[in-house]
Amino acid sequence: MADIREYKVSVPSVAIKELHQKLALAKFPSESDDDDWALGTPAASLKQIVKYWQEEFKWSSFEERLNQLPHFETTISLDGFDPFELHFLHQKSSNPDAIPLLFVHGWPGGFFEATKILPLLTAKQPDSNGPEFHLVVPSLPNFGFSSRIPTKGFGLRQYSDACHRLMLRLGYDRYAAQGGDWGMYITTSIGNLYPDAMLALHLNFIIALPPPLTKSPLGFIQFLTTHILNRYTPQEQSGLKASQDYQDNGIGYLHIMRTRPKTIGAMLSDSPVALLAWIYDKLIAWTDDYPWTNQEVCEWVSLYWFSRAGPSASVKIYPEMFQGDWRAEPGRGLPKAKLGFSYFPKEIAATPRMSNRGLGSVVFEKEHEKGGHFAAWERPEALVEDLRTMFKPEGLAYRALRG
């Protein structure tokens, strides 16, 4: 394939040495050694992870495991920006007729979120009628091992174009996508910009708006009646409560990164402990009592610390996604793609199912009893099962791709 190159993860030993030196000089807040996460990452938990990161975590071993994955890179050119390198995983199924599936991550995630579902989705199915997938997992520009974009204005349209062009370059002119967090905004954007290419979309993070009175009078009345009489399901009530709690207590990070990216960027660039505290807080707050190990946390944070673009580059997505003529906004409907939704109870925010169904042609929905924001990492088997069910050969999503 044109301009597709194998990529090998290789962090210089001097960078690893510098990390250890910085960790050894870490200073911590003077506070009680409790484990209360209500106000952010506790000092006691932070100290414990920093000690592990410095003394026990071996980047070389992790790097060796990373390089067993199918890493590639390609050069992408977009109008108004210098050409940049886009890193991605690409695992093909042995079935040449497998479904091309684009997995788009968010913050503080990355390509590594998909490493648990990658072997499950691409494996040969015992049932010859079961769907199989070719999985494509890019590191978004400014994340992971993709380039930093120094020019201002790299927003939703550019992230969408980069992902779409990658799929075309790989030979996938008709494909499906899966997204959560920023991946929700990017994939729904692709479905609007390229409706004849991205023909099916599965989301594990769904935010929609009530049906507008001018476009759907009956839908608006149904929404109003449900809201006034509080006829929401228990899952919807829980989701609305989570959404309010997120607005009241959990959205501070977004406002900081959106309005003061240079300030927080300076902290994250210089201090691995600051980066750890900033990310670890979300790993705990946004999951459903997931039993994070020290090793897992250090792997996630190290991939930000050693990213090609630098530890602070990912912050740029927050201000730039809300600028320009094509902005990130909730409730962007899809004109053509078949939609599937997986609802996990500890998602950071959720909207009523009636509103979600107004996004387009919904062909799959599943309520889960456990799981949070990072579904591919927390509940990989459940997410894979949902994808297989949504794309079963007799279903509308599969037919849309094969029609």
DALIN-V315418 format. One record per backbone hydrogen bond with DSSP energy under -1.0 kcal/mol. CO is the residue of the C=O (numbers start at 0). NH is the residue of the N-H. E is the energy in kcal/mol with one decimal. If there is no record, write none. Layout:
[[CO:NH:E] [CO:NH:E]]
This chain:
[[0:3:-1.3] [4:72:-2.4] [11:15:-1.4] [12:16:-2.4] [13:17:-2.1] [14:18:-1.9] [15:19:-2.1] [16:20:-2.1] [17:21:-2.4] [18:22:-2.5] [19:23:-2.1] [20:24:-1.1] [22:25:-1.3] [28:30:-1.3] [31:33:-1.9] [36:39:-1.6] [41:45:-2.3] [42:46:-2.9] [43:47:-1.8] [44:48:-2.0] [45:49:-2.6] [46:50:-2.4] [47:51:-1.7] [48:52:-3.1] [49:53:-2.4] [50:54:-2.6] [51:55:-2.6] [51:56:-2.6] [57:61:-1.8] [58:62:-3.4] [59:63:-1.9] [60:64:-1.8] [61:65:-2.7] [62:66:-2.2] [64:67:-1.4] [65:68:-2.0] [68:70:-1.7] [69:89:-1.8] [70:6:-1.6] [71:87:-2.5] [72:4:-2.7] [73:85:-3.2] [75:83:-2.4] [77:80:-2.0] [83:75:-3.0] [84:146:-2.8] [85:73:-1.6] [86:138:-2.9] [87:71:-2.5] [88:136:-2.7] [90:134:-2.6] [94:97:-2.0] [98:133:-2.3] [99:175:-2.8] [100:135:-2.7] [101:177:-2.9] [109:112:-1.8] [110:113:-1.6] [111:114:-1.5] [113:117:-1.9] [116:120:-2.7] [117:121:-1.6] [120:132:-1.5] [126:129:-2.3] [131:98:-3.0] [133:100:-3.2] [134:90:-2.3] [135:102:-2.9] [136:88:-2.3] [139:142:-2.2] [142:145:-2.3] [143:307:-2.0] [146:141:-2.5] [152:154:-1.5] [154:158:-2.4] [155:159:-2.4] [156:160:-2.7] [157:161:-2.5] [158:162:-1.9] [159:163:-2.5] [160:164:-2.8] [161:165:-1.7] [162:166:-1.9] [163:167:-2.2] [164:168:-2.5] [165:169:-1.7] [166:171:-2.8] [167:170:-1.5] [174:198:-2.0] [175:101:-2.5] [176:201:-2.7] [177:103:-2.4] [178:203:-1.9] [179:182:-2.3] [180:183:-1.7] [181:185:-2.5] [182:186:-2.5] [183:187:-2.2] [184:188:-1.6] [185:189:-2.4] [186:190:-2.3] [188:192:-2.8] [189:193:-3.2] [193:196:-1.9] [193:197:-2.0] [196:174:-2.9] [196:198:-1.1] [198:337:-2.2] [199:176:-1.6] [200:339:-2.2] [201:178:-1.9] [202:341:-2.3] [206:330:-1.7] [211:215:-2.7] [215:219:-2.7] [216:220:-2.2] [217:221:-2.4] [218:222:-2.4] [219:223:-2.8] [220:224:-2.7] [221:225:-2.4] [222:226:-2.7] [223:227:-2.9] [224:228:-2.4] [225:230:-2.4] [232:236:-2.7] [233:237:-2.2] [234:238:-2.2] [235:239:-2.6] [236:240:-2.1] [237:241:-2.3] [238:242:-2.3] [239:243:-2.1] [240:244:-2.5] [241:245:-2.5] [242:246:-2.2] [243:247:-2.3] [244:248:-3.2] [245:249:-1.5] [250:254:-1.7] [251:255:-2.3] [252:256:-2.6] [253:257:-2.3] [254:258:-2.3] [255:259:-2.9] [259:263:-2.1] [260:264:-2.0] [261:265:-1.9] [262:266:-1.3] [263:267:-2.3] [264:268:-2.2] [265:269:-1.4] [266:270:-2.2] [270:274:-2.0] [271:275:-2.4] [272:276:-2.7] [273:277:-2.4] [274:278:-2.2] [275:279:-3.2] [276:280:-1.5] [278:282:-2.0] [279:283:-1.9] [280:284:-2.6] [281:285:-2.4] [285:372:-3.0] [286:288:-1.3] [289:291:-2.1] [292:296:-2.2] [293:297:-2.4] [294:298:-2.1] [295:299:-2.6] [296:300:-2.5] [297:301:-2.4] [298:302:-1.9] [300:304:-2.5] [301:305:-3.0] [303:306:-1.0] [309:312:-1.1] [311:314:-1.5] [312:315:-1.7] [313:316:-1.3] [314:317:-1.8] [315:319:-1.6] [316:320:-1.6] [319:322:-1.2] [320:327:-2.9] [337:200:-3.0] [338:362:-3.2] [338:363:-1.2] [339:202:-2.7] [340:365:-1.6] [342:367:-2.6] [343:346:-1.7] [351:355:-2.0] [352:356:-2.4] [354:357:-1.1] [355:358:-2.0] [358:333:-3.1] [359:361:-1.2] [360:338:-2.9] [363:340:-2.3] [365:342:-3.1] [370:345:-2.7] [372:374:-1.0] [373:376:-1.2] [373:377:-3.2] [374:378:-2.4] [378:382:-2.4] [379:383:-2.5] [380:384:-2.4] [381:385:-2.0] [382:386:-2.2] [383:387:-2.6] [384:388:-2.3] [385:389:-2.8] [386:390:-2.2] [388:391:-1.2] [391:394:-2.6] [394:398:-1.9] [395:399:-2.0] [396:400:-1.4] [397:401:-1.7] [398:402:-1.8]]
